[in-house]
């Protein structure tokens, strides 16, 4: 079977990793790269016997590509994806799928209209610990989930933003900690728990000089009836954890730094001797706690697919991408809903009004809302 012919747009950051992955993949061939830095484009292309472009439109027009991988600033995700789809190419786009859900709607619709694959780089779904977590939940090992606490606290000093100034603005990044860092976590949350239907949030900028949010506290209600509380921030010492409660037990990641990299991953599952509702109804102790049997889960030996494997298989008609446009759009809508709730200071129901969010987003870009 012939290899899938791919081009990569954007060579800094994640783009370089995509080039290396494609060049090593037995079922892919790197034909071209596009990057506005001509020197970088020529250097990378020369290493991999590929064609270099500074104008990605020319690459789409001239190269016989089956698909493209896009790893550019967020503001370019929607227009580049739409152009690639219109050129008849399958697309793997880095996260987030777009900055605004109205953009994402157009991208998903265009891919469906053209019969093309739209995959999104939510690669945390491929990590062994997260795959095991998903399996345990889907198997009902802790029963239906009813509560989740998710905490992502890391420090990002100004030097981080000086490296990529576009991450500092609404116009180019679409948000701060929600878009740049924790879109991965929010994607996992939706993947594990289901469709969000209501959001109440506070967002602010506590420590940075840029305009986008660095701190988020939010409560989410899901279609299943489960609730989640979130604490997300890029100002403070690292303290990351997840705790998921179900009717028959609970799952705890004490520190998810080990869950988000390809090294041995560990978490704990606690199984109740009796269901939570049974404990509530029958325990004579006025402060009675569930009788829990804990088990350590080691996921270090699990095989896991890569996003590129998934994308290539989907292009060949062998299944769906690990993260497709539809699921990534749900994650983006949750992010937009959190921002909308934080700015408007009210509860927001999903699906959100696209025109309403676009208007709020434009006000944020113009500085009409000052985060505090």
C-alpha positions in Angstrom: 0.0 0.0 0.0 1.4 3.4 -0.9 2.4 5.7 1.9 0.2 8.7 2.8 1.7 11.8 1.3 1.8 14.6 3.9 2.9 18.2 4.2 3.5 20.1 7.5 2.5 23.8 7.9 4.4 25.6 10.7 7.8 24.2 11.9 8.3 25.8 15.3 7.1 24.2 18.5 5.0 21.1 17.8 5.6 21.4 14.0 9.1 20.1 14.3 7.9 17.1 16.2 5.3 16.4 13.5 8.0 16.5 10.9 10.1 14.0 12.7 7.1 11.7 13.3 6.0 11.7 9.7 9.6 11.2 8.4 9.9 8.1 10.6 6.5 6.6 10.0 6.5 3.5 7.7 3.1 4.5 6.2 3.8 8.2 5.6 5.9 10.2 3.3 6.9 13.9 3.9 6.6 15.7 0.6 6.7 19.3 1.7 6.9 21.8 4.6 5.7 25.4 4.8 7.1 28.0 7.2 7.3 31.8 6.9 10.9 31.6 8.1 12.6 30.7 4.8 15.9 29.6 6.4 14.1 27.3 8.8 11.9 25.9 6.0 14.9 25.1 3.8 16.9 23.6 6.7 14.1 21.2 7.7 13.2 20.3 4.1 16.8 19.6 3.3 17.1 17.1 6.2 14.1 15.1 5.0 14.3 15.4 1.2 11.2 17.5 1.1 10.2 20.7 -0.7 10.3 24.0 1.2 7.7 26.7 0.9 7.1 30.1 2.6 3.6 30.3 1.2 1.4 27.4 2.3 -1.1 28.2 -0.5 1.5 27.3 -3.1 2.2 24.1 -1.3 -1.4 23.2 -1.4 -1.6 24.0 -5.1 1.6 22.4 -6.3 2.1 19.3 -4.2 0.2 16.0 -4.7 -0.7 15.7 -1.0 -3.1 13.4 0.7 -3.2 15.5 3.8 -1.5 18.2 5.9 -0.6 18.7 9.5 -1.1 22.3 10.8 1.0 23.5 13.8 0.6 27.3 13.7 -0.7 30.0 16.1 -4.3 29.5 17.0 -5.6 32.4 14.9 -4.5 30.5 11.8 -6.1 27.2 12.6 -9.5 27.9 11.0 -8.4 29.6 7.8 -5.6 27.2 7.1 -7.8 24.2 7.7 -10.6 25.5 5.5 -8.2 26.2 2.7 -6.7 22.7 3.0 -10.1 21.0 3.0 -11.1 23.1 0.0 -8.0 21.8 -1.8 -9.2 18.2 -1.1 -6.8 17.3 1.6 -7.3 15.6 4.9 -6.2 17.6 7.9 -4.6 17.0 11.3 -4.7 20.3 13.2 -3.0 21.0 16.5 -5.2 21.8 19.4 -7.4 23.8 19.9 -9.4 23.2 16.7 -10.1 27.0 16.6 -10.5 30.0 18.8 -14.3 30.4 18.5 -16.9 27.7 18.2 -18.4 29.5 15.2 -15.1 28.9 13.3 -15.1 25.3 14.5 -18.7 24.8 13.1 -17.5 25.8 9.7 -14.5 23.5 9.8 -16.5 20.4 10.8 -19.2 21.2 8.3 -16.6 21.7 5.5 -14.9 18.4 6.3 -18.2 16.5 6.3 -19.3 18.2 3.1 -16.0 17.2 1.4 -15.9 13.7 2.8 -12.5 14.4 4.4 -10.9 13.5 7.7 -10.5 16.4 10.2 -8.4 15.2 13.2 -7.3 17.4 16.1 -4.2 17.1 18.3 -5.7 16.3 21.6 -2.9 13.7 22.2 -3.6 13.3 25.9 -6.2 10.7 24.8 -3.4 8.5 23.7 -1.4 8.4 27.0 -1.5 5.0 28.8 -2.8 6.4 32.1 -5.7 8.2 30.4 -6.5 5.2 28.2 -6.7 3.0 31.3 -8.8 5.6 33.1 -11.2 5.8 30.2 -11.5 2.0 30.1 -12.2 1.7 33.8 -14.9 4.3 33.6 -16.5 2.8 30.5 -16.5 -0.6 32.1 -18.4 0.8 35.1 -15.6 -0.1 37.6 -16.7 2.8 39.8 -20.3 3.0 38.6 -21.8 6.2 37.0 -19.7 9.3 37.7 -21.5 12.0 39.7 -18.7 14.3 40.8 -15.2 15.3 39.5 -12.6 17.7 40.9 -9.9 18.6 38.4 -6.9 20.8 39.3 -4.2 22.1 36.9 -1.9 24.5 38.6 1.5 25.4 37.0 3.7 28.4 36.8 4.3 30.2 33.5 6.6 33.2 34.0 6.8 36.1 31.6 9.8 34.5 29.9 7.4 31.8 28.6 5.2 34.4 26.8 8.2 36.4 25.6 9.2 33.3 23.5 5.7 33.3 21.8 4.1 36.7 22.1 1.1 35.6 20.2 0.0 33.5 23.2 -0.5 36.8 25.1 -3.5 38.1 23.1 -7.1 37.3 22.6 -6.9 38.1 18.9 -4.1 35.5 18.2 -4.5 32.9 20.9 -8.2 33.1 21.8 -7.5 32.8 25.5 -4.9 32.1 28.1 -4.7 29.1 30.4 -7.8 27.6 28.8 -6.5 27.6 25.3 -2.8 27.4 25.7 -2.5 24.8 28.5 -5.7 23.2 29.7 -7.6 22.6 26.5 -6.0 19.1 26.8 -7.5 18.7 30.3 -10.9 19.9 29.3 -10.9 17.6 26.3 -10.1 14.7 28.6 -12.9 15.8 31.0 -15.5 15.7 28.2 -14.1 12.4 26.9 -14.4 10.8 30.3 -17.6 12.3 31.6 -19.7 13.3 28.6 -21.4 16.3 27.2 -21.4 19.6 29.2 -24.7 21.4 29.4 -24.2 24.2 32.0 -21.2 26.3 33.2 -20.6 28.8 35.9 -17.2 30.3 36.0 -14.9 33.1 37.2 -11.9 34.0 35.1 -9.2 36.6 35.8 -5.6 37.6 35.3 -3.9 37.5 38.7 -0.2 37.8 38.0 0.7 38.5 34.4 0.9 41.7 32.3 -0.8 40.2 29.2 -4.5 40.5 28.5 -5.7 36.9 28.5 -6.8 34.9 31.6 -4.3 33.1 33.8 -6.7 31.9 36.5 -10.0 30.0 36.1 -12.4 28.5 38.7 -15.5 26.8 37.2 -18.3 24.5 37.9 -19.7 22.3 35.1 -22.9 20.2 34.9 -23.0 17.4 32.4 -25.8 15.7 30.5 -25.3 12.6 32.6 -26.1 14.6 35.8 -22.5 14.6 36.9 -20.8 17.8 38.2 -17.2 18.9 37.9 -15.2 21.6 39.6 -12.1 23.1 38.0 -9.2 25.1 39.2 -6.8 26.1 36.5 -3.9 28.6 36.7 -0.6 29.5 35.3 0.5 31.4 38.4 1.6 29.3 41.3 3.6 26.2 42.2 2.8 23.0 40.5 -0.1 21.1 42.0 -2.0 18.9 39.7 -4.6 16.4 40.6 -7.8 14.7 39.5 -10.5 13.0 41.7 -13.4 11.3 40.1 -16.3 9.9 42.2 -18.8 7.3 41.1 -21.6 5.4 42.7 -19.4 2.3 43.2 -16.0 3.9 43.9 -13.5 6.6 43.1 -10.4 7.2 41.1 -7.5 9.5 42.2 -4.5 10.9 40.4 -2.4 12.4 43.2 -0.3 14.4 40.8 -1.1 14.2 37.0 2.3 15.3 35.9 3.0 11.6 35.6 -0.2 11.1 33.6 0.7 13.6 30.9 4.0 12.3 29.7 5.2 9.0 28.3 6.7 7.6 31.5 5.3 5.0 34.0 1.9 6.2 35.0 0.2 5.4 38.3 -3.1 6.2 39.9 -5.4 4.6 42.4 -8.9 3.2 42.2 -11.0 2.7 45.3 -14.0 0.3 45.2 -16.8 0.6 47.7 -18.0 -2.4 49.6 -21.5 -1.1 49.2 -22.8 1.5 46.8 -22.6 5.2 47.8 -26.4 5.5 48.0 -26.6 2.4 50.1 -24.0 3.9 52.5 -26.0 7.1 52.8 -29.2 5.2 53.5 -28.0 2.6 56.0 -24.8 3.8 57.8 -25.6 4.4 61.5 -22.5 6.5 62.0 -23.5 10.2 61.6 -20.2 10.8 59.9 -19.9 7.5 58.2 -17.6 7.0 55.3 -17.7 4.5 52.4 -15.7 1.3 53.1 -13.1 1.5 50.4 -10.7 -1.1 49.0 -7.8 0.7 47.2 -5.8 -0.7 44.3 -2.7 0.9 42.7 -3.0 1.0 38.9 0.3 0.9 36.9 -0.2 1.7 33.2 3.5 1.9 32.2 3.3 -1.3 30.1 0.2 -0.4 28.1 0.6 0.0 24.3 -0.8 3.3 23.0 -1.5 4.6 19.5 -0.1 7.9 18.3 -2.2 10.7 16.8 -0.4 10.1 13.5 -1.2 6.4 13.5 -4.8 7.3 14.1 -4.9 9.9 11.4 -3.3 7.7 8.8 -5.7 4.8 9.6 -8.6 7.2 9.3 -7.4 8.5 5.9 -7.2 4.9 4.8 -10.8 4.3 5.9 -9.8 2.2 8.9 -11.7 3.8 11.8 -12.0 7.3 13.2 -9.3 9.6 14.5 -8.6 9.4 18.2 -9.8 13.0 18.4 -11.9 14.2 15.5 -13.4 17.6 14.7 -16.8 16.9 16.3 -15.3 15.9 19.7 -12.7 18.8 19.6 -15.6 21.2 18.8 -17.3 20.1 22.0 -14.1 20.9 24.0 -13.8 24.3 22.3 -17.5 25.1 23.1 -16.8 24.3 26.7 -13.9 26.7 26.7 -15.9 29.4 25.1 -18.7 28.8 27.6 -16.3 29.2 30.5 -15.0 32.5 29.1 -18.5 33.7 28.3 -19.7 32.9 31.9 -16.6 34.6 33.4 -17.0 37.7 31.4 -20.8 38.0 31.7 -20.8 36.8 35.3 -23.7 34.5 34.8 -24.5 30.8 34.3 -24.2 29.8 30.7 -26.1 26.9 29.1 -24.8 24.9 26.2 -25.0 25.0 23.2 -23.9 28.6 23.4 -25.2 31.3 21.1 -22.5 31.6 18.5 -23.2 35.3 17.7 -23.2 36.2 21.3 -19.8 34.6 21.9 -18.4 36.2 18.8 -19.5 39.6 20.1 -18.0 39.0 23.5 -14.8 37.8 21.9 -14.5 40.9 19.7 -15.0 43.1 22.9 -12.2 41.1 24.6 -9.9 41.7 21.6 -10.7 45.4 21.7 -10.0 45.6 25.4 -13.6 46.4 26.4 -13.4 43.8 29.2 -10.5 44.1 31.7 -9.8 40.8 33.6 -9.0 41.3 37.2 
